[in-house]
């Protein structure tokens, strides 16, 4: 049985301040928790329904819970059989830019967009993301869930973008409204692609660093594309 | 002041059954409501904060409400200044397939995905969507909101897909896991693109109608792409 304190403690991890203080986050779902168990992330505790008990749990602390208990610690409307408290990872190395496309996120706010962008990046083989300090935190529970596991393969650094971009000497692509068409942009061997905030695009102190302003040409009437969709389309043309 | 009955009536339109019975739906937000007012949709009633009163309201019934009243009839966590009850439209004509790409949705379930797909379609100039009968209803409030206005320009027909596809003699593209690469697929002058359900893809009774099975080649490790993102990527290569 879970103690009241343990329930409270897990619930507290749905708040950013507490997550940062504890260096932990929550991942939910049978598939996702098993992926974390098989990864190099350190899983602190697994909470699982009896029938979903992982086979290769090793020496990870594992507690059998009831459906009601799982509900009490879950952040999902419909808890999915298993939940884990996992240790956050900060990349131990700096990003490498040779023969790679690196994604830079400038103020992505929506956790669903952030998670979807990690999933898209992973689909296109991008393993490095640099996020501005005001981009949503990757260990936000909605980000973790919407990455569908891609959070495990992707390294994310939070940086002051103007300072970071000053040091970059490879092509810097930026998704803007009046750039060159992505349909005629040659695929770069290495480069950086900057995606801006959902409402305001790339911020004014980042814009001057763009060496290749690019655009998805509009044929119809929609005012804009969702940031994650735009990321997917651009990557499909640049990678 | 709004009567209890009026509040209840608007709230009832957040249920599909009631929406179908009344032939009405709710749209929220200053920008979106003004777009509906300027469109050929029939707006029944506008509920607005005093300061947002539309200028060109014509003879549309308009009620000034307080923030608390707006909250009581809104489906959003943060109501955005204005709400309208609007009459549903069923396309009065049948789809036309000459010199056009038409999108076919086979069982899209998530309202956010559905709305985003309408927005993407509109970006790429696609004005016709055929949806299977089990696809989420376009007048679902979350669909309406996430189309960001693109619901106005797009005609959506709900049809029995196998019966509909039997009559089609132009190329039928289907997004599947093991098709030809979208990077080498020639752009069609006219055709149909089928996007399947988020989890299960295109259904078994629709698959046989595909004449061109296509795929977004995967470079990295993500298991799948979000249905809306996949739609955006494919359209950017086919249109």
Boltz contact constraints between the chains, C-beta under 6 A:
constraints:
  - contact:
      token1: [A, 116]
      token2: [B, 226]
      max_distance: 6.0
  - contact:
      token1: [A, 119]
      token2: [B, 222]
      max_distance: 6.0
  - contact:
      token1: [A, 120]
      token2: [B, 229]
      max_distance: 6.0
  - contact:
      token1: [A, 122]
      token2: [B, 220]
      max_distance: 6.0
  - contact:
      token1: [A, 122]
      token2: [B, 221]
      max_distance: 6.0
  - contact:
      token1: [A, 122]
      token2: [B, 222]
      max_distance: 6.0
  - contact:
      token1: [A, 123]
      token2: [B, 218]
      max_distance: 6.0
  - contact:
      token1: [A, 123]
      token2: [B, 220]
      max_distance: 6.0
  - contact:
      token1: [A, 123]
      token2: [B, 222]
      max_distance: 6.0
  - contact:
      token1: [A, 123]
      token2: [B, 225]
      max_distance: 6.0
  - contact:
      token1: [A, 124]
      token2: [B, 219]
      max_distance: 6.0
  - contact:
      token1: [A, 124]
      token2: [B, 220]
      max_distance: 6.0
  - contact:
      token1: [A, 125]
      token2: [B, 219]
      max_distance: 6.0
  - contact:
      token1: [A, 125]
      token2: [B, 220]
      max_distance: 6.0
  - contact:
      token1: [A, 150]
      token2: [B, 222]
      max_distance: 6.0
  - contact:
      token1: [A, 153]
      token2: [B, 221]
      max_distance: 6.0
  - contact:
      token1: [A, 218]
      token2: [B, 123]
      max_distance: 6.0
  - contact:
      token1: [A, 219]
      token2: [B, 124]
      max_distance: 6.0
  - contact:
      token1: [A, 219]
      token2: [B, 125]
      max_distance: 6.0
  - contact:
      token1: [A, 220]
      token2: [B, 122]
      max_distance: 6.0
  - contact:
      token1: [A, 220]
      token2: [B, 123]
      max_distance: 6.0
  - contact:
      token1: [A, 220]
      token2: [B, 124]
      max_distance: 6.0
  - contact:
      token1: [A, 220]
      token2: [B, 125]
      max_distance: 6.0
  - contact:
      token1: [A, 221]
      token2: [B, 122]
      max_distance: 6.0
  - contact:
      token1: [A, 221]
      token2: [B, 153]
      max_distance: 6.0
  - contact:
      token1: [A, 222]
      token2: [B, 119]
      max_distance: 6.0
  - contact:
      token1: [A, 222]
      token2: [B, 122]
      max_distance: 6.0
  - contact:
      token1: [A, 222]
      token2: [B, 123]
      max_distance: 6.0
  - contact:
      token1: [A, 222]
      token2: [B, 150]
      max_distance: 6.0
  - contact:
      token1: [A, 225]
      token2: [B, 123]
      max_distance: 6.0
  - contact:
      token1: [A, 226]
      token2: [B, 116]
      max_distance: 6.0
  - contact:
      token1: [A, 229]
      token2: [B, 120]
      max_distance: 6.0
  - contact:
      token1: [A, 229]
      token2: [B, 229]
      max_distance: 6.0
  - contact:
      token1: [A, 229]
      token2: [B, 232]
      max_distance: 6.0
  - contact:
      token1: [A, 232]
      token2: [B, 229]
      max_distance: 6.0
  - contact:
      token1: [A, 232]
      token2: [B, 232]
      max_distance: 6.0
  - contact:
      token1: [A, 232]
      token2: [B, 233]
      max_distance: 6.0
  - contact:
      token1: [A, 233]
      token2: [B, 232]
      max_distance: 6.0
  - contact:
      token1: [A, 233]
      token2: [B, 233]
      max_distance: 6.0
  - contact:
      token1: [A, 233]
      token2: [B, 236]
      max_distance: 6.0
  - contact:
      token1: [A, 236]
      token2: [B, 233]
      max_distance: 6.0
